[in-house]
C-alpha cells in the first residue's frame, strides 16, 4: 500500500504559519509536498490537479480574517473529495471569523474539512520594545501541532476506505468580520541605516516596496504583514508613529496572557 501524502498550501510572510504546518505534517508521518504561495510570483501559478491524501491550508489572521491575497488564491483550487484541514495562525488576540472563513474556502474547493486548528504565532506588529506573543510558535506550540497531525493521521487510518460527509464545526460568524485595517495610511519609515540590499523587496508578498524610491512602502498596496521589517538585516525599517504603532502598543498591554492552540475534529465514522 502506497504511503499517504500530505500537501501543505500556505501563505506565510513571517514564516510562523509555515512552521506550524510543517510540525503538523511531521506529526502525520505522511510524505510531504509544500506549495508556498507567499510570493506574488507563486500565486500566478494555480495547480490544476492536487494528487494527495490530505491537504492542509494555512494562513495568518489579519484583523480577524484570512488575508485577501491568500483567500483569492485558495478559492481557485479544486480538490473534490480530498480530506482537508484549515489552519490559521494568530497573534494571541483572537482569530475571530478567520478559521470559519478558511473552512468555508475548503468547502468551496470541494474538499472535505475533517479537522481544523487555530495556533498562535508572534504578532506581525511585535517588536522588542512592545512584544506581542514573542517567539511563538514555541516548543509547546509545535508539540501541540505535531500531536494534532498525529491525531489526524490516526483518524484517517480508522476511516479507511469508508466515507463520512460530516464536516468539522468551528467558531465564527457569517457575515464575516469586516477588516478594520485602513488602506493608504503611512506605515513604515526607512532610516539612514538602509544599505539598499533589496531584502525587503524580496520578502514583500504583494510587491509593495518601491526599489526606485529609497525602498519606500507603497501604502495603498501594503497589507501590513511586517515581513520587510522583520527581515531587514540592518533593522532599517520601523513602524511609523501613528495608528498602527498605537495598535501595537495596545496589543502589548492587552494580549499578554498566553493563549493555547485550539483544534477541532469532524465526527468521522469508522
N, C-alpha and C positions, 0 to 999 in steps of 0.2 A: 504493500500500500504506500502511495506517494506521501511524503511528509507534507503537512499542511503549510500554507504560505500566508503571511500577513503583509498587507500593503499599508504603509503609513503615508498619508497625504496631509501635508501641514503647511501652515503659514506661520512663520516664527522669526520676526525681525530681531529679537534679542536672545534667541535660542532656548528660552525656557520651555516653550511648547515642544520643540524638538526633543529636548532632554527627557521630558515626561513620556512622550510617545515611545522613545527608544527603550525606556525602562519597562513600559507596558509590553512591548514586543519581546523583550528579553524574558519576561515572566511567562509568556505563552510557550516559549520553546520552538516557535514556528520559524521557518525560513523567512527572512525579512527583505522586502523591497521598499524603497522610500521614494517619494515624489515631493520634493521641497518646492513649494510654489511661492516662496518669499520674494524672489526677484521678479520684476516685470517681464523679463525675458522668458522665465519659466512658465509664466501664466499665459503666454502666447500659444503654447502647445498643449492641447487638451487630449488626454489619452482616449482613444476610441473604444478600447476593449480592456477591461480590468479583469485579468485572469488570476484570481487569488481566492483563498478560502475565507479571508476576513479582511475588512478594510477598517482602519482607524482614521477618522477625520479629526484634525486638531487645529485649534486657533486660539489666540489670546482674546480676552474680553476687553473691549474698548467702550466705555460709557454704557456698560450693560448689554452690549450687542456684539455679534461677530463682525469683525472689520469688513466693510463693504467689498473691498477688492478680493478678499478671500471668499466671501459668500457668493459673489458673482462667478468666481471660478468653479467652486464646488457644484453650483447649480447646473453647470454644463455637463457634468459627469452622468453616466448611465451605467448602473451595475445591477441589473434585475436579479432579485432573489439572493444576492450575496449578503451574508451577515455583516453588520456594520456597528461600529462603536463611535459615537460622537464624544469628543473630549474638548473641554475648554479650560484655559488656564487664566486665573485672575489674580489681581494684586492685593489680596487679603481684605478687600472691601466687600463686594457682593458680586455674584455673577448674573444677577437679575434674570433677564429672559434669554441670555446667550445660549445656554445649554438646550433649551427648548427650540430655539431657532436652529441650532445645529442639528438637532434630532429631526426637525421638520425638513431640513435640507436633505438629510439622508433618505427620508421617505420620498421626497421629490425625485431623488436619483434612483428610485425603485429598489433601494437596499432594504434590508430587514434590520432595524436597530435592536440589537439583543442586549445591549448594555450601554451605559453612559457614565462619564466621570467629570467632575469639576475639581481641578487641582490648583495649587497656589504657586505662583512664581513671583519673583521680585517685581514690584510695580515699575512700569516704564518711567515714572516720574521720580523714582527713588534716587537719592544722592547720598553722599557721605554725611552731609550736614542735616539732611532730612530723610533718613532711611524709611522705606516702606516695604515690609517683608524682605529685608535684605538676605541675599544668598539663598533664596528659595527658588526652585525646589532643593531641599537639603536631603541628607541621607534618609531621614524618616519619610519624607515625601516619596523618594524614589523606591524605597522598600514597599510603601503602600501601592505605588504604581505597578511594581513587579508582581505583588500579590494579586492585584486587580487582573493583570494579564493571565496569571496562573489560574485564577477562578474562571475567567472567560474560556480558556482552553479546556478546563475540566467540564464545564457545562456544554461546550460544543461536542466533546467526546461522548458525553451521555446522550446528547441529542442524536448522535449517529446520523443515519441517513433519513431519519424522520424529520418532520417539519412542523413548526409551530408558527402560527400567524400572529402570535402575541408580540406586541411592541413594548419596549421599555417605557415606563412613565417617568417623567422628570418635572421638576418645578418650573414655573414660568407662566407668563400671561400673554394672551392674544387679545387685542393687538400688542405687538412687542413695544417695549420701552423706546421712546424716541431718543436718539443720541443727543446728548447735551453739549457735546464739544463743538464750539464755534469754529467756522472756517474763516481763513483770511486774517486771523489775529497774529500779530508778530510774536514769534515763539522762541527763536534761538539766536543768540549772539555768537559771533566768531571773533575770538580775541587775536591779539598780535602773535600768540604762540603758534598759530596755524602755519604749517610748512607746505601747504598745498600738495600734500601727499595723495589726496584723492580717495582716502579710505571712506570718508563719509558718503561720497557719491556712489561708491561701490556697494555699500551696505544698504542704502536707501531703497525700500521696497517699491516706491512709487516715483522714482526719478525726480525728486523734489529738491535736488541740490544743483545750483547753477555754478558750474565749474568756471564759467567765463566772467563771473561777477564776485570773485572772492569767496567762492563756495558758500554763498548765502543760501538761505532756505526760501523756496517758493511757497509762501504761506497759504496760497489758495489750493495747493496740491497736497501739502504736508498732512499726514494722518496722526502726527504726534506720538509715534511709536518710540522715539528717542534712541533708535538704533545708532544714529550718527553720533549722538552724544556719548553713548557707552563704548562705541568702537574707536573713537578718536585717540590715537596713540599719544597725543600731546595735551589731552584734556582742554583743547582749544575751543570746544563747543559747549556752551552753557545755556541754561534756560533763562530767558529774559525775565526781568521783573514784570509782574502783571498777573492776569487771571490764572494762567497755568501754574506759575510758581506759587500763587496763593493756594490753589487746589492741592499742590504737593505738600505745602506746609500744613494744611488742614488734615490731609490723609495721614501725615506723620503723627498728628496728635490723636486722631480718632481710630486708626486701624492698627494699633499696637498689639492688641490681643491676638494671639496666634489662632488662625483657623486651620482646620484639618480638611484633607480631601474628602469629597463625598462621591460615593459610587452607587449605581442603580442597575438593576437587572430585570429583564423580562421573565415572565413565568414560562419557562421552556419545558414542554412535556417530553419526557424521555421515551 
